[in-house]
Amino acid sequence: MEVSVNAVKFKPTSALLEFIDKKVKKVETLLPQAIKADVTLKVDKDHDVCNKVADVRVVIAGDDLFASKQCDTFEEAVDQCVDALKKQVDKLKDKWHK
């Protein structure tokens, strides 16, 4: 699965990019049908705490899974997005097996 990262108005570190790639690819282990994942990172308000926003969209044939979280760090936001996507994968698999 291809993972693309779009950072709005900043350049992410290579460590952050590696973290995102590793975390988001965990969804592929649960859902081999995943074609690609698009991750968007942005800072909501510079002066606010808990201002890092991560949006993750996983594209599969016929459906898209999407999660958006706002946290203190991008790593935490991506981690929570992946957790939310895992729940969506479980629901999708239940739907497919009915």
C-alpha positions as CSV (number, residue, x, y, z in Angstrom):
1,M,0.0,0.0,0.0
2,E,1.3,3.4,-1.0
3,V,1.3,6.0,1.8
4,S,1.4,9.7,0.8
5,V,1.9,12.5,3.3
6,N,0.8,16.1,2.8
7,A,2.0,18.6,5.4
8,V,0.2,21.9,5.2
9,K,2.6,24.9,5.7
10,F,5.5,23.0,7.2
11,K,8.1,20.3,6.3
12,P,7.8,17.1,8.4
13,T,10.9,15.5,9.7
14,S,12.1,12.2,8.3
15,A,11.4,10.6,11.6
16,L,7.8,11.7,11.5
17,L,7.4,10.4,7.9
18,E,8.9,7.0,8.9
19,F,6.6,6.9,12.0
20,I,3.5,7.7,9.8
21,D,4.5,5.1,7.2
22,K,5.0,2.4,9.8
23,K,1.7,3.1,11.6
24,V,-0.5,3.5,8.6
25,K,0.8,0.4,7.0
26,K,-0.6,-1.6,10.0
27,V,-4.0,-1.0,8.4
28,E,-2.8,-2.9,5.4
29,T,-2.1,-6.0,7.5
30,L,-5.8,-6.0,8.6
31,L,-7.1,-5.0,5.2
32,P,-5.0,-6.3,2.2
33,Q,-7.5,-4.7,-0.2
34,A,-6.2,-1.3,0.8
35,I,-4.9,0.5,-2.3
36,K,-3.4,3.6,-0.8
37,A,-3.5,5.9,2.2
38,D,-3.4,9.7,2.1
39,V,-2.3,11.5,5.3
40,T,-2.7,15.2,5.8
41,L,-1.0,17.0,8.7
42,K,-1.8,20.5,9.7
43,V,-1.4,22.9,12.7
44,D,-4.8,24.2,13.7
45,K,-3.9,27.3,15.7
46,D,-0.2,28.0,16.4
47,H,-0.7,29.2,20.0
48,D,-3.2,26.5,21.1
49,V,-2.3,23.3,23.0
50,C,-3.6,20.2,21.3
51,N,-3.3,21.8,17.9
52,K,-1.8,19.1,15.7
53,V,-4.4,17.6,13.3
54,A,-4.0,14.4,11.3
55,D,-6.4,13.2,8.6
56,V,-6.0,9.7,7.3
57,R,-8.0,8.4,4.3
58,V,-7.5,4.8,3.3
59,V,-8.7,4.0,-0.2
60,I,-10.1,0.5,-1.0
61,A,-12.2,-0.7,-3.9
62,G,-15.7,0.6,-3.4
63,D,-15.1,2.3,-0.1
64,D,-12.9,4.8,1.6
65,L,-12.1,4.8,5.3
66,F,-11.4,8.1,7.0
67,A,-10.3,9.3,10.4
68,S,-9.3,12.7,11.7
69,K,-7.9,13.4,15.1
70,Q,-6.5,16.5,16.9
71,C,-3.8,16.0,19.6
72,D,-0.7,17.5,21.2
73,T,1.6,15.8,18.7
74,F,1.3,14.5,15.2
75,E,2.4,11.1,16.3
76,E,-0.4,10.9,18.9
77,A,-2.9,12.1,16.3
78,V,-1.8,9.5,13.7
79,D,-1.8,6.8,16.3
80,Q,-5.4,7.6,17.3
81,C,-6.4,7.8,13.6
82,V,-5.0,4.3,13.0
83,D,-6.9,3.0,16.1
84,A,-10.1,4.5,14.6
85,L,-9.4,3.0,11.2
86,K,-8.9,-0.4,12.8
87,K,-12.4,-0.2,14.3
88,Q,-13.8,0.8,10.8
89,V,-12.0,-2.2,9.2
90,D,-13.6,-4.5,11.8
91,K,-17.1,-3.1,11.0
92,L,-16.4,-3.3,7.2
93,K,-15.3,-6.9,7.5
94,D,-18.5,-7.7,9.5
95,K,-20.5,-6.1,6.7
96,W,-18.7,-8.1,4.0
97,H,-19.4,-11.4,5.9
98,K,-23.1,-10.9,6.2
